[in-house]
């Protein structure tokens, strides 16, 4: 019975468990490894989600050209690059944007040279 008390007091002073039954370092290493693997999987899945989302947005929104958009671009191109009569009575004409920029630049140069 004296031996029994000695063992009981030894167990209580050494942390309450037998150190040969459990390895704290291996449990900590497995927990750390599990955390790293789960964190890596989450990062990978997040990045994969972003890439797939961008593909879907491109396919659904950016890639197809609507007929309205194509018509708008043709109309704008026609307005910017062709001559047209807007109002002959008032003398209003449309000229291509390149020609208009050259005329404005020439007029600005003439005004500067007069000063």
Secondary structure, DSSP 8 states (H G I E B T S, - for coil): -HHHHHHHHHHHHTTSS-TTT--HHHHHHHHHHHHHHHHHHHHHHHHHHHHHHHHHHIIIIISS--HHHHHHHHHHHHHHHS-EEEETTTTEEE--HHHHHHHHHHHHHHHHHH-
